[in-house]
Amino acid sequence: MMAQYLSLKREAGDCLLFYRMGDFFELFFDDAKRASAVLDIALTSRGEHDGAPVPMCGVPVHSAESYLARLIRAGCRVAIAEQVESPEEAKKRGGSKALVRRDIVRFVTAGTLTEEALLEPRRANLLVAACELRGTCGIAACDISTGRMELEECDPGSLDATLARFAASEVVAPEGWDAAPPDAISRPARDFASDEGEARLKSVHGVATLDGFGDFSRPMLAAAGGLIAYLDHVGRGSLPLLLPPEMRGSDSVLAMDQATRASLEIIEAQGGGRQGSLLAEVDRCVTGAGARQLAEDLATPLANRAAIGRRHDLVHFFHADPLLRADLREVLRGLPDIGRALGRVVAGRGSPRDLGQLRDGLAEARRIGDYLQPRGDKPDLLSELLPRLGGHGALTDLLSRALVAAPPTERGSGGFIAEGYDAALDELRAVSGNARRAIAAMEARYRDDTGIAALKIKHNGVLGYFIEVPARHADKLMTPESGFTHRQTMANAVRFNSLQLHEEAGRIAEAGAHALAAEDAHFEELVGEVVNAREKIAATAAALARLDVAAGQAERAAEGGWCRPEILDDPCLEIEGGRHPVVEAALARAGERFVANDCRLASEDRLWLIGGPNMGGKSTFLRQNALIVLLGQAGGFVPAASARIGLVDRLFSRVGASDNLARGRSTFMVEMVETAAILAQASERSFVILDEVGRGTSTYDGLALAWAVAEAIHEVNRCRCLFATHYHELSRLADSCPSLSLHHVRAKEWKGELVLLHELAEGAADRSYGLAVARLAGVPREVVARAKAVLEKLEKGRAETGGLAAGLGELPLFAAAAEAEEEQCDALRDRLHGLDVDALSPREALDLLYELKREAGEA
């Protein structure tokens, strides 16, 4: 047995091996130690291997899914080794001592889950494959629980940001690829050949050409090949549901890097988890599929004005009709998740209950379509979605006739085919039912014949049907003329058999076996019909999800008084009464009111420098405007009185930073890396929020960096930008940067106490109120008093010397300074190019070196 286990373990590699033994999955050696720690189950031992006890633990087969879920959440991967032959077949093959053959039937990994118990209903479960081909990265992503598959490409510098958008549960990449994500699973490089990928896609979808799906590049096809090869590996040759791939262009979505996503807390809060994120505050979807679609919308906002407008039209349609919206949401609330039910059925892991969910969901989808179709002034997107809700009449009729009202989750026990669907099956059930009634009558007759009132006919899995009497009455049935045959003696009872009982039991078993076989055959037929209609069913599921998102967005807008944003091509951002949705909700729960603020950025006033005290609301103001842009381009309404948003191609947020010790980066280093990405990538159509650039180093270094970054944003990137800072000296930039304006969050001191007004006003901040904030935070009075004395001394020195920024106003602007520096470098470079080094004597070379050094110092 251990030889068989070790052979399978070598095949499983770094996966935990669930080795089937009877009614348990057993784990051995290091797998057992790791699993027992994660699952908090007892670690025992079984026999010896190489003279040492073999560690062992196990989980029951009937409850394995719950244990698998915990292992997957802990980052484990599991290989399932099942018995692939019966004990009878093993004996026939190798004699009475033959070991039942086992084989790995499936690998369970984070990105390849389909079971309902292992998946989060409101979160997509994405598997992503990435590779590089000819200087371009190909990416293939799919959620096998619903079958949706996307292909795209990007340049290597954008790979991290693109992968961050997917937030994949699992990433696979070719072996030996230096740019692969650190947590990626390595697969053979040959799996990522573009010609193999093309062939695999054609084979999966049964087509001779992929032209009907899109014009896919070679890097996309290479990634698709790696993805399908991995799915084939984990499924042991059985592929899950894969719908025709959709091509997504990188310029069709609003680009955001990982730092921006983390700081804006779009899908997850920075402390981890959904609570406190933008998604949690916006989500009013009533179905799991709708919640997953909303999360995707927020993670990948659109960058196409027409597509955004179509989503806004649909939200407006439901927003304008509260009764229609309420009726639709009530129906959607009761819908099963047909997308994931379809995924399980196509993957071969479906149950009668999944077929029942498809029946009920498709029938309700048609009812929704019939309800919405007569409405006048339907938006274009709704008109496009409605045809996808119908067209399943024949399938739903078949499933309605074939299945009972509430099918079970297990198919092995039967009972899911409805009466009247198959006359032969009904007859088998009648035979089985009549035989059971005959056994009940037999039990009554035996009681009368023997005079034993306690006589019972029972059944178990070992003996089948048997007659049981108390031990004190057993002698009556032991006599040869009694007609009973002794089977088993228990402590307080004795068990018997009879010829009549044996015959009736045989009829029951035969009829029951035939009935189960008939139901199983019907199940396979129904699954085949569903598989044939899989693409149309998936389209229906996607349409229902989009309707749920739109109705949920309309519900959220009605709750909070949100407005429909106007999306423009001009580089503007005009928001009146803007609010931060998460902060506003938190304040409302505490009984407090959020202070709304306006923001008006335009080409002639595109960079706002914002000062004011800590806790005054600068960071909230920055984030709320970024979130309003994101929500608007995701296709939803926004928390504002009115909003006009010039289409944004990239969104950058450098708000807050922390150490990244795992990559050897300090807080300041992280800040500079993020700032460098902004300066390198932001275009005139981008929107940037920057908070306290330069605060992580010395005052002079920080001010110099903040000054240079602000100039670069103004002169080079020329994007819309909100720049919060405590460096009052930066206000001098307003004199030399015509598109920069000064603003501050208001605060007042009243009777020695600081009052934060959270209102944005024009003009530079007069002071930072740092000591007042420290006092609010509970810093000891003596420390605050000492700080005040030090501050007075510093301010007096600043007044005498001209201040920290003395002389900065005389500096040339960013572009001019860069050109001057380049000219100085070019003069020295010209001197060096003109030298004949071989013709110089040692003395001449030394003199020349001193001369060049003097010139460089003067420059």
Secondary structure, DSSP 8 states (H G I E B T S, - for coil): -HHHHHHHHHHHTTSEEEEEETTEEEEEHHHHHHHHHHHT---EEEEEETTEEEEEEEEEGGGHHHHHHHHHHTT--EEEEEE-S-HHHHHHHH-TT----EEEEEEE-TTS---GGGS-TTS---EEEEEEETTEEEEEEEETTTTEEEEEEE-GGGHHHHHHHHT-SEEEEETT-TTS-TT-EEE-GGGG-HHHHHHHHHHHHT-S-STTT----HHHHHHHHHHHHHHHHHTTT--------EE--GGGB-B--HHHHHHHTSSS-TTSSSTTSHHHHH---SSHHHHHHHHHHHHS-B--HHHHHHHHHHHHHHHT-HHHHHHHHHHHHT---HHHHHHHHHTT---HHHHHHHHHHHHHHHHHHHHHTT-SS--HHHHHHGGGG---HHHHHHHHHHB-SS--S-STT---B-TTS-HHHHHHHHHHHHHHHHHHHHHHHHHHHH--TT-EEEEETTTEEEEEEEGGGHHHHHSGGG-EEEEEE-SSEEEEEEHHHHHHHHHHHHHHHHHHHHHHHHHHHHHHHHHHTHHHHHHHHHHHHHHHHHHHHHHHHHHHT-B--EEESSS-EEEEEE--HHHHHHHHHTT-----EEEEEBTTB-EEEEE--TTSSHHHHHHHHHHHHHHHHHT--BSSSEEEEE--SBEEEE-----BGGGTB-HHHHHHHHHHHHHHH--TT-EEEEESTTTTS-HHHHHHHHHHHHHHIIIII--EEEEE-S-GGGGGHHHH-TTEEEEEEEEEEETTEEEEEEEEEES--S---HHHHHHHTT--HHHHHHHHHHHHHHHHHHHHHT-TTTTGGGS--HHHHHHHHHHHHHHHHHHHHT--GGG--HHHHHHHHHHHHHHHHH-
